[in-house]
Amino acid sequence: MKRPVVWFSLAWVLGVCLALNYELHISIMVWTGLSLFLVLATTLTQIRYKSWMVCLSVLAVSLFYCYWVEERNKSQISAESLGMSEKDSHLLAGSEVVINADIISSVEIDGDRVSFVVKVRQLSLGEPIGSGSEPIGSGSEPVGPDSESRGHSNTYSEKIQVSIKLLTLEELQKAKSWKRNDTISLSGALIEPSPARNFGGFDYKRYLLFRHIHWMVQTKGLEHIEVKSAFRWNLNQLYRWNDKLRDFLGSKLEAIYSAEQTGFMKSLILGITGDLDPGQFQQFSQIGLTHVLAISGLHVAVFLASCIGLMRAFKITRETNLLVAMLLIPAYVLITGSSPSVVRAGTMGMIALYAARKRLLKDGVHIVSIVGFLMLLWNPYLLMDVSFQLSFLVTLGLIIGVPQISRLLPIQTKWINSSISVTLVAQVVSFPLSIYYFNQFSLLSWLANLFLVPLISFIVLPLGSIAMIISLFSESAAAWLAWITEWINSLIFLIVNELNSLKIFVMIWASPLIIWILLYYLLMVLLIKSLLIWTNKSEVEHIMGHSQRSKRPGWKTSLILLSSWILLLWIGYHPNMGNKHQGEVQFIDVGQGDAILIRTPENRYILNDGGGTITFRKRGDEWKNRKDPYEVGKKLLVPLLKKRGVQQIDYLIISHEHADHIGGLQAVLEQIPVRLVIFNGTLSPNEQTIKLFRTALDLHIPLIEAYAGERLQVDKHTSLQFLYPFAEEERGDEPEDKPVEEQTVDLNSAQNNVSVVFIMKMYDSTFLFTGDMEHKAEMDLLHRLESEGNSGDGSSGGGNTKIDVLKAAHHGSKTSTSQEWLNFWRPGAAVISVGLYNSYGHPNPPVLERLSEQGISIYRTDGHGEIQMKVKEHSLQVRTKMINLVY
């Protein structure tokens, strides 16, 4: 076996991957299957089995090591350890606790939110939380333990994520003094992290689990918090000093750079991303340049090259030069934040420098394999970190692929050949993981990486670093160098902005299956190998003549492999090709709001509303604003749409213009092409609505008013019949030819009762979508339908109407879903889109009673998470994200 270290490392990686994603019995089945295959292969062929048996042994050790780590990654905090009875154990999540702990992470302050990680030394149960302190994302209602268990404390050694909402500016100033390694005592709500509530959504519980965190504590204000600072010799004290040094260096960058560029330079040089403008990060992300903002191997290489070059200039001997550079790497890793990618690059650099010093440096692939094995031995959960995956894959790709691609390029100029080779290999190798995690790829990404990455890495990064060092002695002298850097940065920002404006080159990809990714890499390797053999064979034939022809693969083999690779890409870009005979209705959990994605059997997409985040701010509370506040459209809806491969929304239906229905649509319009917007014909005069419609007009998206009686044939299996609002009611006194942008009628208070209501027929299934219509609108619609003697879909039927699914209006509010409404439609199932622990009391108990009394199946996003309904020709299948219902 060639490269045994590489194969053993791959076996270890496979074991970690199996252990972190599958149960033990499945991993054992996989290991057994591989063993039987190996026995059969060695029996029938001449394959040497000893090395492969060692790989299987490494795989087995890796499996059981990871399961051992998983078994130890359990919370010590339990109802039993806190003296709660077994029958009350479900009340632990949501109870108030008092903790004594040490702060073990940097203290992050964003607006009125403070967050950090603590290591708990002692925890006890306190009084129940009041009705105004309901937790977000917990697994049960916010109630406390009984009186017997309150005050019971225990000693622990466990990490907890702490989140504090500040109430005053004085509290903000006080929180700024907190540092890592301080001791803290506080009381707050013990919260169980929320798992993903949508299919393919971000799983915060799993994210914290990989960081050995099982619980969160949330509290408001600093009244019951006491923080003390005391010097203690431990590892956290070293990190505290490092935090202080990073903050100090960051302040120097703030002093010499403008406010618009400080965040960019701090991210580029120090790995401090907290001050990076979210819009700027989005711009770099869309063009595939985020890797330059995360400290990685390129930064370490530039750092080492600078150090070694400087020491050479001072005539320092080779051995001393390499030794000093090797010793400087850990300091650089610490100063730049110790992310997985920089730890990987730093460890590789140290091993490479040591090998070079001992004149043992031969194979970079072996070094990468050894570093990967050591890092996963230290922490197996690193394998699930996207930066770890991209870092190692791209590094291996560059080591193995660049020499091969360089040979294939017909460019003799060395530096041009090298630049193109590096860019091509990095782009091709990182592509599957990029679309898997980020679901977006710009065809201009290779161009941006080819020209901008060298400019940033070899000019901006060194100049910025030198300016920072000079600023330690003279800020005025450093400012001149910073001015040059800012001028170059302005040019870079301009180019990035212009490239992003060419939206035609931006492609949205659904997250591919793992088998697709494996086939991608396999075909890529075979294609490159075939091209190398073909080009080499052509050279031999040209020199030796046709008599020397070999039977090695020729251009036909390369063409077949290239065609197969392109076909695979086409399949990946059209993930729903195999779903031509079924549609899907997805009630996305956006909290307190509505967002419904409909995919028709012919892969047309309809989005009905987009959720939204409601924020209340009084004058003088601007300090509470966060740099990158949570916004449903940007953080949840758009990533989900992209992950599912929604490359275009054919019809965007806005039921009405309340924030919990349109708030997330701004991000949708900005990031996903929309063909047509259908709305209720009104314009609520608020900033959010006006901005949304202005964006649609700027993008030349038609705005169509929906009125009762209009019909839309989406495809041959799907049609929409609009039932409400009535044309004469929504037009009022407005001239019929008045443009949308000039309508200023304030209908905000009446928006619920002008909601767009429509019925959808897909195959044999019927859905009724109701927005936030209230009882008055329900009765108006029923009177018209009954007077016309039709069932709402244009057919005769009257009171014999029966639909399959009703989207309960207004989140199950008492103002909607009347008995008359249910008697008319007689739905088989009702879906209530409602936020967990919402402050409105939705859904209303009498509404739930009415639904239950009629035998209607009830689905709720607060209990079920996302609700998906697959629509086939003669069936309707339902699945929900959350298995255990919690209301």
N, C-alpha and C positions, 0 to 999 in steps of 0.2 A: 504493500500500500504506500503510495506517494503521499507526502505531507501528513503523517499520522497525527501531528499536533492539531492540524486544521480539522481533521475528521473527528477527533476526540472532542474538540471544542464545539463542533456542530452537533454532536450527540448530546452534549451537555445542554446546549441551547434548546434542542428538540424536547429534552426531558423537562426543562423549565416551562416551555410553552405548553406542553400537555398538562403539566401539573397545575398551572395557573388558570387553565380554561376548561378542564374536564374533571369529572369525578375519578377517584382512584381506580374503580373497576374498569372504566373505559380506557384509562392509560395502560392498565395491565393487559387488556385485550389487544391494544395497539402493539405493545412490546411483544406479546406472544405471537401476533401475526408476523411481525418483522423477524422474529427468531425462526419461525417455521419457514418463511420465505428464504432466509439465509441458509438454512439446512438444505432445503430443496435445491437452491442455486449452487451450493458447494458440491452437492451430490452429482448434479447433472453437468457441471462445467468444471473448469480448472481453477476457479477462483480460490485464492488462499483464504481460509476461514479464520485463522487465528486473530488477525488484526480486526476483522469485523466482529468477532466475539468480544474483543476488548471494547469496541464501540458500543455494543449492546450492554456490556457491563457498566460502562460509563453512563449510558442512558438510564439504566436501572438505578444507579446510585443517585443520579440527578433527580429522578422522579421522587424517590423516597426522601431525599434531602429537602426538596421543595415542599412535600407534604408535611414533613416535620416542621419546617418554617411556618407553613400555613396553620398547623395545629397550635403552635406557640403564639400565633398572631390572633389571640382571643382577648376579649375585654375581661379585666378583673372585676369591673364594676357590675354588680348584679343585684337583683332584689334580695337574694338570700344573704349576700355579704353585707347588706345594709339593714338586715333585720326585718325585712318585709315578709309577710306571709305569702304562701304560694298563690293564693287566690287573688292577691293584690299585686302580683308581680307585673302585670300588664300596665300598671299605673306608674311604673318607674319613669318611663319616657314622659316628660312633661312636668315632672316634679321639680320643686325648688331644691337646690343643693347649695351647700356652703363648702368651698374648696380652699385649701392651702397648697400653693404650688410654686414652681419656679418657671419663669418665662424662658423658653429654650429656642425661640426664633426671633427674628427681627420683628419689631412692632410696626405694622403697616397702618397708616392713617390715611383715609380717603374720605374727604368731606366730614360727615358726622359719624363715620363708621371706623372703629378701631378693631383690628383683628391680629391675633398671634396664637402661637401654640404654647401650651404649658405642660409641664410634667407634674402630675398631681402627687402630693405626698399624703394628704389627708382629705377625705370627702365625707360629708354628713348630710342627711336629709333635713330640709328646713320646712317652713310653713308652705301650704299650697299657694300657687300663683293666683293672683287675682284675675278677674275676667278680662281685664285689658292687657294681659301679658301672654296671650296665646302664642305658642311657638309656631314657627314656620317649618314645614317639612318633617314634623315628628310623626311617629307611628301610632299615636293614640291621643285622646283628648287631654287637654292640660289640667289634670287634676293631681292632687298630691297624695302622699301616703297617709295611713291612719295615724292617730296620736301616739300609738305605742312605738312606732318605728321612727317618728320624728326625733331628731337629735342623735340618732344612732350613727356613729362614725366608724371609719375603718381606715387603715393605712394602705396606700396603693403606690404603684410606680408605673403610671400610665399616662400617655399623651392625650390631651384634649384640645380641641380647637375652640378658642374663645372669640366671641363677637360681642362688641359693646357699642350701643348707640348713644352718642353724646347728645346732651340736651342744651348745653350752653357753650359760649366761646371760652369761658373760664375753664371748663372741663377739657376743651380742646388743648389749651395751653398746658394743662396739667398732664394730659396723656402724652404730649410731645417729650416729656422728660423720662418716660419709661424706656428701659433698655433690656436687652437680653441679659439673662442671669439675675434679674431682680426677683425678689420674692413677692408674691401677691396673694391676698385673701379677698375672695369675692363671693357673692351669692347671686344665683341666676337660675334660669330654666335649663334642666338637663334635656338635651334634644338628641334624638336619634337621627343621623344624617339621612336625607331623603335619597332613595334610589332613583333611577331614571323613570320618569312618569310617561314618557313617550317611546315608542319603538325606535331604537337607534339614537335616542337622546343621551345627553351627558349624564353619567351616573356618578353623582357626587359621593354617594356612599362608598362605591368601589374606589373612587379616587382617593378618599381619605383612608380606606382600608389598606391600600398599597403604601401608605405612609404611617401605618400602624396606629391610626386614629379611629376610634370607634364611637366616640361621643362628642357632642358640642355643648357648650354652655353659652346661652344668650342672656343679656341683661341690658337694662336701660339706665343711663346715668351713672355717676361715680359715687353716689351716696353710700353704697354698701361695698366699696372697694378700697382696699388699703395696699399700697405698694411701697416696699422698702428696698433700698439699694445697699448691698453689702459685698465687699470683696471676698471672693472665694476662689481658691486654686482648682479649676476644673476646665474641661474642654470648652464649656460655654463661655468662660471668661476669655479664652483665646478668640472665640467667635465674636464676643462683645468688642474686643479691641479691633478686630477686623471690621466690624460694622462701623465703628467710630472712624477708622481710617478711610473706608469707602465713602462715608458721609463727608469727611473732610476733603477728599479728592473731588467728590461731586460738587462741593461748594466752590472749589477752585474753578471747575468748569463753568459753573453758574456765573462766576465773576468775570470770565473772559468771553463768554458766548452770549448771544442774544437769547431772550426768553423763547423765541420760536425754534431755536436750534439746540438749546441746552439738553432737552430730553433725548434728542437723537444722538448727541455726542456722548452723553452719560451711558446710554444703552450700548453704543458702539465700542466705547473704550473700557467701561467698568461693568457692563452687564446689568446696570440699574435701569429697569424698564418702567418703574412706577411713574416717572415723569414724561414718558414717551407719549406724544399726542396720539390718541386712538385713531383719528382720521389719517394721520401719517402712517401709522402701522398698517391700516387697512389698505392704503395705497401701495405700500411695499409688498403686502401679502398678495394682492391681486396680480401683481406682475412677477411673483415668485422670487422676491428678494429678502424675505424675512430672515433667511439664514445669516445674512450679514449683520443683523441686529442682535443675534444670539451668539455669545462668545463660543467659538468652536475651534476646530483644528486649524482653520485658516488664520485665526487670531494668534493661536499659539505658535504657528509657523513664522508669522511676521515678528512676533516677540522674540523668538529664539534667533531668527536671522539677524535682528537688530542687535541683540546682546553679543552674539558671536562675532558679528562684523565690527562692533565697537571694540571688543577685546583684541581682535586681530590688529586693529589700528594702533593699539597700544603695545603691540609686539608681545602679547602674552602667549605662552607656549600652548600647543594644541591640547595637551592633556589637561592643563589647568583651565583652559578655555572651556572644554567640554564639561569638566567637573563643575565649574562655577555655573554654567548654563543649566546643568542638571539640577543643581541645588536651588536655582532661582525659580524653577517651574512650580513647586508647591506654593510659593509666595504669590505667583501670578494667578494660580488656580483659586486661591483664597480671595484675592483682591477682586477677581472678576465674578465671584458669586458661586463657584463650585457646582455649576450645573452638570448633569450627566455628560453632555457633549464635551465640556472643557475638562472634566475629570478624565474622560476617555483619552482626549488629545494629550493632556498633560502626562498621564501614565505612559502612553505610547512614546511620548517625547523622551521621558526619563529612561525608559528601557532602550530606546534607539541610541541615545547619547552614551549610555553605559556600554552598549555593544560596540559602538563606534570607538569609544575610548580603549576598549579591550581588543579592538579590531576583529570583532565577531559578527558585525552587521552583515547579514546576507539576504534575509528574506523578510520583507515588510508584512506579508500575509501571516507569517508565524507570530510576529509581534502583535498584530491586531487580534489574532485568535487567543493568544495568552492573556492580553488585556481584557478581552471580552469575558473569558472564563473567570478571571480574578474578580471582575466587577459583579458578575452574576453570582459568584460564590459569596461575595460580601453582601449583596442584596439582590435576590432573584426578581424582585418586583421591578427592577430597572428595565427588564425586558419589555414591560408594557408601556414604557415611556417613549413617546413619539420621537423626542430628540435623541434618545439612545439609539433607537432603531435607524433613524435617518443617518446619524453620525457614523455608525459602523457600516451600514450598507454603502453609503457614498464613499467612505474611505477605502473599503475593499474594492469597490468599483473602480476608483481612481488608480489604485495600485495594480490591479489586474488588467483593466480595460484600456487605460490611456496608451500604453505601448502598442497594443494591438490596433486601436483606432488610428493611431499616428501612422502606422505602416500602411493603412488603407487610404489615407488622405493623399491626394495628388498635389500636395503643397510642400515645396522643398524648404521654404524659409522656416527655420527652426522655431522661432518664437511665435509665429502665426500658427504653424502646425500645432504647437503645444497648447496654445490658448484655445483653439477650436476643439482639440481633442478633449481637453479637461472640461470644457463647457458641455460638449455633447454627452460625454460619459456621465457627468453629474446630473444632467437633465434626464437622460434615459433611465438611469438607475433609480433616481428619486421619484420618478413619475408615478409608479403604482402606489407608493405610500402617500404621496402628496394628494392624490385624488381620493385615496381611502379615508384620510383624516380631514382634508380640507375641501374636497369635492369641487375643486376649481383649478383650471389650468389655462394660462394665457399662451397663445401661440407665439407671442412676442417675448416670452420668458427667456428663451435661449439668447435672443438679441440683447436683452437687458443684462443678463448674466455675463455675456461675452465682453461687453464694453463697460458696464457700470461696476461690476464686482472688482476688477483690477483697479479701477479708479478709486473706489472706496477703500479697498484693502491695502493698496500700496502707496496711496497718496494721502487720503483723508485720515485713515487710522494712524499712520506714523506722525503726520503733522499734528494731529490732535493730541497724541500722546506726548510729543515733544513740547507742545504748547502747555499742556497740563504740568509737566515737570518744570518748565521755565517759570510758570506762575507761582511755584513754591518760593521762588526768590524775587520775582518781579512781575507783577500782574500787568503792568503797562507794557513791558517788553513782550510778554506772551500774547497780549491783545493784538499785536501786529500779525503774528503768525495765525492767531485765531481768525483774523479778518480774511486772510487768504483762504483758510479752510471754509469759512462761511460762504465765500463767493463760489467755491467749488460745490459746496452742498446745495446752494441755491440753484445752480445749474442742474445738479442731479435731481432735485425735487421737481424742477420744471420738466425734465425729460420723463420722469416717472409719471407725472400728472398727464403729460401728453400721450404717453403710451396707454395709460388707463382709460383715456377718453375714447380710444378706439375699441369700443365694446364688442365690435364684431369679431374680434380675435379672442375674446374670453369664452371659454367652454365650461359648461357645468357637467360634472360626471357623478353618477351615483357611486356610492361606496361599493367596490367590486367584491366578489367572493374570494376567499383565500385561494381556491383552486385556480381562479382566473389569474391571480398574482403569480402563482407558481408557474403556470403555463407561459405567462409573459416573460419571466426570467429565463425559462428553459428555451423558448424559441429565440430569445435575444442571444443567448450563448451559442446555440447551434447556428444561427445566422452569421454571427461574427466569425465563428470557426470555419464555416463553409466559405465565406468570402475570402478569408485568409488563405485557405487551401486553393481556391479558384485563382486568386491573383498570383500566388506563388507558382501554380501550375502553368499559368499563361506565360510567366517569365521564363520558366524552364523550356517550354515549347518554342518560345521565340528564340532562345539561344541554341537549343539542341536540335530543333526541327521536329516535325510531326512524328517522326519515328520513335521519339522518346515519350510519347503520350502515355499517361498513367490512367488508372481507373479511379482516381480520386474524384470527389464531387466536383461538378462543373457548374456553369452558369444556370443550368436548369434546376439543380438542387437549391442554389441560392435563391432563385426566383420563387420556387415553391415555398421555401421557408419565409421569405419576405411577404409573400401573399398571405400565408397563414398568420403571420404576425399582424398584418394590416386587418385581416378578417377578425382576429381576436380583439383588436382595438375597436372595430366597428361594433362588435357584439357588446363590449363593455360600455360603449357610448349609448347603446339602445337596450337598456336592461329589461324593459318590459315587452320585448318582442314575443316572449313566450306566454304573455298574458292577454292575447288578442281575444280570448273568449270569456273574459271576465272583467268587470269593473270593480271599483273600490271606493267606499266612502269612509273617510278618516276624520273622526272627531278628535282633534288634537287638544291635549290638555295644556291650555295657556293660562291656567289659574282662573281668576274671575274675569271671564271674557269668552268670546266665541272665535273659533277658527276651524273651518271645515274644508278639507281638501278632497275633491272628487276627481277620480281618474276614470274615464269612460273606457269601454272595451276597445275602442280604437285609439286609445292613448291621447285623448284630449284632456286637458286639465282645467278644472273650475275651482277657484278659491273663493269661499264665502266667508268674508270677514277675516280679521287677522289679529284679534286680541289687542291688548294694549296695557301699558303701565300707567296708573293714575298717581301723580305726585302732587301733593299740596305743599306750597311754600308761602310763608308770609314775608312781607317786606322786612329786610334785615336779616333774613335767614340764608342769604346767599352762601355763607361759609359752609352750609350743610351740603351743597352740591358736590357731587363726586366727579372725578376726572372722566370716568367711563361708567356712567350709571347703568344699571340693569334696564334693558329695554327689550320687551318681548320679541319684537320683530327681528332685531339685530342679533340677539343672544340665543333665541330659541327657534322662532318660526323659520327664518331664512336658512339657518344651518340644517334644519330638518328637511326643508324642501329640496335643498341641494343634495343632501345625503340620499334622498329618494329619486334623484335624477330628474327633477322638474326643470327642464331647460327652457320652457316657455309656459306661461299661464295664458290659456286661450280666453277665459272669461273670469274677470275679477268682479265679484258681486259684493257691493257694500250695502248691507242691510239698512244701516242708518249711521249717523255720524257721531256716536258717542265714543269716548276714548277707549273703552274696553272692547270695541269692535273695529276701530280703524287705526289705533295707535301703532300696531305692528306693520301696517301696510306701507308706511313710508319707506322702511328698509326693503320691503318686497319690491316696490317700484324702482328703487335705486340699484338693486342688485340682480333682479330677475326680469327678463323681458316679459311684458304684458301686452296682449294683443287688443283687448277691449275691456273698458270699465263700465259696469252697469250699476247705477245708483238710484236713489229714490227721488231725484229731481229737485232736492233742496240743497241749500248751502248754509250750514250752521256757521255763524260768524265767529269762529275761534281760530287761533293761530294754527293749531294742528290740522284742522280740516282745510283751511286755505292753502297751507303749505303742500298738503297731499294733492289737492287738485291742481295747483300750480305746477308741481312736479310732473303730473300726468300730461298737462298741456305742453310743457317744455319738451317732453319726450314724444310728443305727437301721438299720444294714445287717445283714441276716440272715447268720449264720455257719453254714454247712452242712458236716458231716463227710462226706468221700468214702470209700466202701468198695467193695471189689471186687464186681462184679456189677450195680452201679447204672448206669443209662443216662440220658442227658440229650439230649433232642431240641431242638437250638438253633433250627433252622428246618427247612424241608422238604428242604433240600439238605445239612444238616450235623447230625451226631450225635456224641456223646461216649459211649464205653463205658469205665467205670472198672475197672481191672484190679487195682489195688493201692493201699493196703495191705488186708489181710484184716481183717474186722471184729473177730474175736475176738482178734487179735494187738494191735491198737492200743488196744482198750478195756482189756485186762488186768484188774486188780482194781477198776477204777473203776466205781462205780454208773452204770448207763446213764442215769439221769435227772439226773446231776450237771451243773450249769451249766458252760459253757466257762470263765467267768471264775474258777471255783473249782478248776479242774484245775491241780495243781501238780506233776505227775509230771515228774521231770527226765529227759527223753529226749534231751537235747542231743547226747550222744555217739552215740546211735543214730538220730539224725534222718535220716541218709542212707537207712537201710533201712526207714523208714516214709514214703518219698517217695510222693506221689500220682502214680500211673502211669495214663495213659489213652490210648486209641486214638481218633483222630478220623477219621471218614469224611466227605469233602466231595466231592460228585458221585462220580466213580469213583476218586478218590485217597484213599490211606490214610496217616495220619501216626501215629507212636508217640512219645509224650512221656514221658520217664523220670525227670525230676528228677535226683537224685544217687544213685539206687539202686545198690547194690554187688552183688558176685557172689552173696552169700547170698540177697538178695532176688530176684535174677534166677532162681536155681535154684528157690526156693520157688514163684515164679510159674509157671515152666515146668512143674514137677511137677504143679501144680494144673491148668494148661491141658491138659497131655497126659493126665492122668487123667480129665478131663471130656470129652476128645476134641473140643475146640473151638479155634478160631483166635484167640481173644481178643476178637473183636467180636461174640460171641454165636452165630456160625455154625459149622457143623461144618467141620473142616479139619485139625486136628492139625498134623503136620509139613509139610503142604502150604501153610502160611501164607506169604504174600508181601505185604510192605508196600512202599509207595513211598518213604517218608522215615522214617528213624530219627533222633531227637534223641539222640545218644550221651550216655550218662549220665556225670555227675561230670566233665564237661569233658575227656573222653578219658582219665581216670585208669586206671591199671593194675588197679584194683579193680573195674572195670566192663567192659561190652561183651565178655563172654567168647565163646569160640568156639561154645559150645552156644547161647548167646543169638542169635548171628548165624545159625547153622544153622537155628534155628527160624523166625526172622522173615524172613530172606533179603531185606533191604531193597535197593532200587535206589539209594538215596542216603543218606548220613549227614551230619548237621550237628553240628559240635563248637563249642560256645560257650566260648571260651577267651580269656584276656587275652594281649596281645602282651608277650613277654618276662616271663611270669609266673614267680614264684619257686618254683612247685611242679613244674616240669618237664612240665606238661600241654601237649599230649596225649602220652601214653606211646607211644614208638616201636613196641613190640609190638602195641599196639592199632591203630595206623595200618597196620602190616603185615597184620594180620588182615583189616582192611577192604579193603585193596588186593588181597589174594590172592583175595577173593571177587568182585572186579570192581565194588565199590561205589564210586560217585562220592563224593568227600569234599569237604565245604565247611566252612571254618573261619573264624570271625570274626577271628582274629588275622591271617589272610592275606587274606581276602576282604572284611573289614569286614562291614557288614550284608548278610544274605542274604534276598532276597525271592522267594517262590514264588507265582506267580499260578495259581489253580486254576480251570480251566474244565471244561465237561461231559466232554470227552474228551481233555483235555491238561493238562500241568503244565509251566509255564514258569518258569525260574530266571534271576534276574539278581543280580549282586553289585555292591557299591559300589566296591570296590577292583579295578582292572583288572590291575595288576601284582602278582602274588603274592609275598609276602615272608614266609617262616616263620622 
